[in-house]
Amino acid sequence: MGEFSIYTLIVIGIVGVLPYRFITYKHRAVYLALLNIFVYILWSGAATIVLITEIFAGWATYIYISRKRDSSKRKLYMVVLIIFVIAVLLVYKYVFTSFIANKYTGILAFTVPIGISYYSFKIISFIVDVYLGKIEGAKFTDYVAYISMFHQIVSGPISRYDEIEPYFHKEISFLEFRQACYRILKGLFYKFVIANRLSLYNNTVFENYKNYPSISLIMTVFFYGIELYADFCGYSEIVIGICELYGFQIRENFKQPYLALNIKEFWKRWHISLSNWLKDYIYIPIGGNRKGKVRQKLNIFIVFLVSGIWHGSTIPYLVWGMWH
């Protein structure tokens, strides 16, 4: 993610927590929702319209599903919303960036919504959980604060509504405050001391790889793996730390993934919130391991195909997903 995003996240995240701690419980979600929208406008003013549109579409669907008793109609409303959210995601993240933005330079950063993949997944998980009866009596302000939470909107972790809503009424202890500060500092070290320093070497070699010996290329491949991990994990640590300052306990995103013994174990350690989301909202609904070994393998293949498409719009990402 860009340096502006990191600095904005840290400064507004830390400054914004001061009034949050003194606001009454019933107004905290309102404050956080307004703060989230404000930060999102700073990042991408025009694209905020897309975020707000999807938020209201999700809430309208929630109202419909909550009021209907007919299972078929409830399912229809859910499916329509999911199709709408996925269509918007595909148009902006793949069609728009591949065709329009290539012809009109400068329009990409102005229009394409930042973090659209993450808040799209959060809207889908919210409405599926509503349909399954896991969420009842949701409040609009809690819902908006959850979907638009600027700490997570760029690169996750992808949290669930029931992980966020209860913590609007929670105070943090000194030990929790210290732990939050530790995680923020740890993330800053990963990002600025490890990832940014390695990127200087890696980018130099990548840009002129024909002029370097094979040992330098091998080292760069190795260092890039470390850079990628330190950058992404560092961001996740910062996000988790800032969320803890607000009292939210969100799921972990990395657990020493490079110590995994195989691909299966790797995806239980790398970007854990995404892996769990794909398992809960794609793998299990399409059958999981309930329909025999052949179908199970096909379901796994479909999940990682989706993962490849989600990560990028080019053929290499598609192949990468299928290979995994």
Secondary structure in CASP SS format (residue, H / E / C, confidence):
PFRMAT SS
TARGET T0000
AUTHOR 0000-0000-0000
METHOD secondary structure of the structure
MODEL  1
M C 1.00
G C 1.00
E H 1.00
F H 1.00
S H 1.00
I H 1.00
Y H 1.00
T H 1.00
L H 1.00
I H 1.00
V H 1.00
I H 1.00
G H 1.00
I H 1.00
V H 1.00
G H 1.00
V H 1.00
L H 1.00
P H 1.00
Y H 1.00
R H 1.00
F H 1.00
I C 1.00
T C 1.00
Y H 1.00
K H 1.00
H H 1.00
R H 1.00
A H 1.00
V H 1.00
Y H 1.00
L H 1.00
A H 1.00
L H 1.00
L H 1.00
N H 1.00
I H 1.00
F H 1.00
V H 1.00
Y H 1.00
I H 1.00
L H 1.00
W H 1.00
S C 1.00
G C 1.00
A C 1.00
A C 1.00
T H 1.00
I H 1.00
V H 1.00
L H 1.00
I H 1.00
T H 1.00
E H 1.00
I H 1.00
F H 1.00
A H 1.00
G H 1.00
W H 1.00
A H 1.00
T H 1.00
Y H 1.00
I H 1.00
Y H 1.00
I H 1.00
S H 1.00
R H 1.00
K C 1.00
R C 1.00
D C 1.00
S H 1.00
S H 1.00
K H 1.00
R H 1.00
K H 1.00
L H 1.00
Y H 1.00
M H 1.00
V H 1.00
V H 1.00
L H 1.00
I H 1.00
I H 1.00
F H 1.00
V H 1.00
I H 1.00
A H 1.00
V H 1.00
L H 1.00
L H 1.00
V H 1.00
Y H 1.00
K H 1.00
Y H 1.00
V H 1.00
F H 1.00
T H 1.00
S H 1.00
F H 1.00
I H 1.00
A H 1.00
N H 1.00
K H 1.00
Y C 1.00
T C 1.00
G C 1.00
I H 1.00
L H 1.00
A H 1.00
F H 1.00
T H 1.00
V C 1.00
P C 1.00
I C 1.00
G C 1.00
I H 1.00
S H 1.00
Y H 1.00
Y H 1.00
S H 1.00
F H 1.00
K H 1.00
I H 1.00
I H 1.00
S H 1.00
F H 1.00
I H 1.00
V H 1.00
D H 1.00
V H 1.00
Y H 1.00
L C 1.00
G C 1.00
K C 1.00
I C 1.00
E C 1.00
G C 1.00
A C 1.00
K C 1.00
F H 1.00
T H 1.00
D H 1.00
Y H 1.00
V H 1.00
A H 1.00
Y H 1.00
I H 1.00
S H 1.00
M C 1.00
F C 1.00
H C 1.00
Q C 1.00
I C 1.00
V C 1.00
S C 1.00
G C 1.00
P C 1.00
I C 1.00
S C 1.00
R C 1.00
Y H 1.00
D H 1.00
E H 1.00
I H 1.00
E H 1.00
P H 1.00
Y H 1.00
F H 1.00
H H 1.00
K C 1.00
E C 1.00
I C 1.00
S C 1.00
F H 1.00
L H 1.00
E H 1.00
F H 1.00
R H 1.00
Q H 1.00
A H 1.00
C H 1.00
Y H 1.00
R H 1.00
I H 1.00
L H 1.00
K H 1.00
G H 1.00
L H 1.00
F H 1.00
Y H 1.00
K H 1.00
F H 1.00
V H 1.00
I H 1.00
A H 1.00
N H 1.00
R H 1.00
L H 1.00
S H 1.00
L H 1.00
Y H 1.00
N H 1.00
N H 1.00
T H 1.00
V H 1.00
F H 1.00
E H 1.00
N C 1.00
Y H 1.00
K H 1.00
N H 1.00
Y C 1.00
P C 1.00
S H 1.00
I H 1.00
S H 1.00
L H 1.00
I H 1.00
M H 1.00
T H 1.00
V H 1.00
F H 1.00
F H 1.00
Y H 1.00
G H 1.00
I H 1.00
E H 1.00
L H 1.00
Y H 1.00
A H 1.00
D H 1.00
F H 1.00
C H 1.00
G H 1.00
Y H 1.00
S H 1.00
E H 1.00
I H 1.00
V H 1.00
I H 1.00
G H 1.00
I H 1.00
C H 1.00
E H 1.00
L H 1.00
Y C 1.00
G C 1.00
F C 1.00
Q C 1.00
I C 1.00
R C 1.00
E C 1.00
N C 1.00
F E 1.00
K C 1.00
Q C 1.00
P H 1.00
Y H 1.00
L H 1.00
A C 1.00
L C 1.00
N C 1.00
I H 1.00
K H 1.00
E H 1.00
F H 1.00
W C 1.00
K C 1.00
R C 1.00
W E 1.00
H C 1.00
I H 1.00
S H 1.00
L H 1.00
S H 1.00
N H 1.00
W H 1.00
L H 1.00
K H 1.00
D H 1.00
Y H 1.00
I H 1.00
Y H 1.00
I C 1.00
P C 1.00
I C 1.00
G C 1.00
G C 1.00
N C 1.00
R C 1.00
K C 1.00
G C 1.00
K H 1.00
V H 1.00
R H 1.00
Q H 1.00
K H 1.00
L H 1.00
N H 1.00
I H 1.00
F H 1.00
I H 1.00
V H 1.00
F H 1.00
L H 1.00
V H 1.00
S H 1.00
G H 1.00
I H 1.00
W H 1.00
H H 1.00
G C 1.00
S C 1.00
T C 1.00
I H 1.00
P H 1.00
Y H 1.00
L H 1.00
V H 1.00
W H 1.00
G H 1.00
M H 1.00
W H 1.00
H C 1.00
END
